[in-house]
């Protein structure tokens, strides 16, 4: 057993010496690394520092505040202006469209009244209640009376020269009370058959 103890002792001393040697080597390595780092220049950071401009802040005034407000709400203002312009265009187009429709209807009525002859009146409105022709040399007068209802009676006057080839000219339209219808709208409004396609 003594031998084992003796054998253990030298190996224990050897281990203690080996540990001390290893620690010394580690210390040297650590010092050399620390010295090498101290000798290296500092690396530049990959992030650049944030810089703040040194300009002086603007004075706050209502005009500047308003301009800043407009810049911040530019999209909203553009939409509002676009909507207003669109609404104005829509109203203008609607008015022009209505005016065009009214003018078109008015022209149609004027053409219908301008083309009234006794023959067209017979074709459009049917047989009159009374149809008289008077010879007032050198012209002929023709009066046609239409009774639409008990209260509504309309009298149409035409004239032409005594020559056989002359055309009838529409002179006037009156009701039984003597009220004269002057405009094409009044005439077509009183007797809608004037505006028919016949």
Secondary structure, 3 states (H helix, E strand, C coil): CHHHHHHHHHHHHHHHHHHHHHHHHHHHHHHHHHHHHHHCCCCCCCCCCCCCCCCCCCCCCHHHHHHHHHHHCHHHHHHHHHHHHHHHHHHHHHHHHHHHHHHHHHHHHHHHHHCCCHHHHHHHHCCCCEEEEEEECCEEEEEEEEECCCCCEEEEEEEEECCCCCCCEEEEEEECCCCECCCHHHHHHHCHHHHCCC
